[in-house]
């Protein structure tokens, strides 16, 4: 899917897909929210509000209150592409969240996911 399509899609459509991916592997909505909060600086309440207000996925990342400086430690492949090699800054942030949720779904301990 081209970048423009993903960034213009509603957060309310894409975020539940991330939650479902983790839940199917025995993780929880709260854990997905926790890694998302860690990455972006939003609160869980912010996430719930944006699932209702029509925020686009691109605006979700562009408006993040405090992107975590430790996110540079998120490396590895998502959809066959190394996160650290993605040139477009917005797509890199989107893929970083995908990578965190992948790690969650694979059963990685939260402390390691949060690079702590």
WODA-V444969 format. One line per field, one symbol per residue. burial: b if it has 9 or more other ideal C-beta (glycine too) atoms within 8 Angstrom, else e. A space follows every 10 residues. Layout:
burial = ???
This chain:
burial = eeeeebbebb bbebbbebbe bbbebebeee bbbbbbbbbb bbebebbeeb beeebbbbbb beebeebbee beebeeebee bebeebeeeb bbbbbbbbbb bbbbbeeeeb ebbbee
